[in-house]
Amino acid sequence: EGLGEDEGDNEATRVLTAAYRFLDFSNKGEITWQEFTILESIWREMSRSVAELRGLFIDCFGSLEQGWSFADTNDDNLLSWREFSELACQHHFDGPLRQIFMYLDLNNDSTINQEEWMLLTKFASEVGVGRGAASPGSPPSSSKGKRSVVPRTPPTR
């Protein structure tokens, strides 16, 4: 079940407070424009990491749908943190995995359902990076500094 109204408010307050404290580098109780614009850089890096993970799963499994079937090792139609992190580690992803898991876990129940998993597709196409995801007018993605991923046949379970 989701969070109750009070619990949701407390969680939102906790997250916003943590974000505010993170951005207030000077600890003066205010956020300068320069400090605030750091969020753009963080979001851009997160976007690239999600697109990289999406591309890795598609290269390994052929599609996100097939990746889901492989990732859900206990067939409960949910991915726990353990299942998600083991899948990424098995395929040598070294990005901000916990943050990506938290991003995908829309209902904050500490699991990812298949609908949440499929956000990988939407997210990657919105940022214009990843395999076949560039939208018209978006700049080509650069592979500079990226690890190349060799397509593999998905392992059998």
Contacts in CASP RR format, 6 or more apart in sequence:
PFRMAT RR
TARGET T0000
AUTHOR 0000-0000-0000
METHOD contacts of the structure
MODEL  1
EGLGEDEGDNEATRVLTAAYRFLDFSNKGEITWQEFTILESIWREMSRSV
AELRGLFIDCFGSLEQGWSFADTNDDNLLSWREFSELACQHHFDGPLRQI
FMYLDLNNDSTINQEEWMLLTKFASEVGVGRGAASPGSPPSSSKGKRSVV
PRTPPTR
1 109 0 8 1.000
2 107 0 8 1.000
2 108 0 8 1.000
2 109 0 8 1.000
3 11 0 8 1.000
3 108 0 8 1.000
11 108 0 8 1.000
20 31 0 8 1.000
23 31 0 8 1.000
23 35 0 8 1.000
23 36 0 8 1.000
23 38 0 8 1.000
23 39 0 8 1.000
24 30 0 8 1.000
24 31 0 8 1.000
24 35 0 8 1.000
25 35 0 8 1.000
26 32 0 8 1.000
26 35 0 8 1.000
46 96 0 8 1.000
46 99 0 8 1.000
46 100 0 8 1.000
46 103 0 8 1.000
47 123 0 8 1.000
47 127 0 8 1.000
47 129 0 8 1.000
48 127 0 8 1.000
48 129 0 8 1.000
49 95 0 8 1.000
49 96 0 8 1.000
49 99 0 8 1.000
49 100 0 8 1.000
50 100 0 8 1.000
50 103 0 8 1.000
50 120 0 8 1.000
50 123 0 8 1.000
50 124 0 8 1.000
50 127 0 8 1.000
51 123 0 8 1.000
51 124 0 8 1.000
51 127 0 8 1.000
51 128 0 8 1.000
51 129 0 8 1.000
51 130 0 8 1.000
51 133 0 8 1.000
51 141 0 8 1.000
52 93 0 8 1.000
52 95 0 8 1.000
52 129 0 8 1.000
52 130 0 8 1.000
52 146 0 8 1.000
53 88 0 8 1.000
53 93 0 8 1.000
53 95 0 8 1.000
53 100 0 8 1.000
53 120 0 8 1.000
54 64 0 8 1.000
54 120 0 8 1.000
54 121 0 8 1.000
54 123 0 8 1.000
54 124 0 8 1.000
54 130 0 8 1.000
54 131 0 8 1.000
54 133 0 8 1.000
55 124 0 8 1.000
55 130 0 8 1.000
55 131 0 8 1.000
55 149 0 8 1.000
56 88 0 8 1.000
56 91 0 8 1.000
56 93 0 8 1.000
56 149 0 8 1.000
57 64 0 8 1.000
57 67 0 8 1.000
57 87 0 8 1.000
57 91 0 8 1.000
57 120 0 8 1.000
58 64 0 8 1.000
58 131 0 8 1.000
59 131 0 8 1.000
59 149 0 8 1.000
59 150 0 8 1.000
59 151 0 8 1.000
59 152 0 8 1.000
60 67 0 8 1.000
60 91 0 8 1.000
60 149 0 8 1.000
60 151 0 8 1.000
60 152 0 8 1.000
60 154 0 8 1.000
61 67 0 8 1.000
61 70 0 8 1.000
61 154 0 8 1.000
62 154 0 8 1.000
64 117 0 8 1.000
64 118 0 8 1.000
64 120 0 8 1.000
64 121 0 8 1.000
66 154 0 8 1.000
67 87 0 8 1.000
67 154 0 8 1.000
68 79 0 8 1.000
68 114 0 8 1.000
68 117 0 8 1.000
68 118 0 8 1.000
70 87 0 8 1.000
70 154 0 8 1.000
70 155 0 8 1.000
70 157 0 8 1.000
71 79 0 8 1.000
71 83 0 8 1.000
71 84 0 8 1.000
71 87 0 8 1.000
71 117 0 8 1.000
72 78 0 8 1.000
72 79 0 8 1.000
72 83 0 8 1.000
73 83 0 8 1.000
73 86 0 8 1.000
73 157 0 8 1.000
74 83 0 8 1.000
77 113 0 8 1.000
77 114 0 8 1.000
78 111 0 8 1.000
78 112 0 8 1.000
78 113 0 8 1.000
79 87 0 8 1.000
79 111 0 8 1.000
79 112 0 8 1.000
79 113 0 8 1.000
79 117 0 8 1.000
80 110 0 8 1.000
80 111 0 8 1.000
81 98 0 8 1.000
81 101 0 8 1.000
81 110 0 8 1.000
84 97 0 8 1.000
84 101 0 8 1.000
84 112 0 8 1.000
85 97 0 8 1.000
85 101 0 8 1.000
88 97 0 8 1.000
92 147 0 8 1.000
101 112 0 8 1.000
103 119 0 8 1.000
103 123 0 8 1.000
104 112 0 8 1.000
104 116 0 8 1.000
104 117 0 8 1.000
104 119 0 8 1.000
104 120 0 8 1.000
105 111 0 8 1.000
105 112 0 8 1.000
105 116 0 8 1.000
106 116 0 8 1.000
106 119 0 8 1.000
107 116 0 8 1.000
124 130 0 8 1.000
124 133 0 8 1.000
125 133 0 8 1.000
125 135 0 8 1.000
126 135 0 8 1.000
127 133 0 8 1.000
128 134 0 8 1.000
128 135 0 8 1.000
128 138 0 8 1.000
128 141 0 8 1.000
129 141 0 8 1.000
130 141 0 8 1.000
134 140 0 8 1.000
134 141 0 8 1.000
END
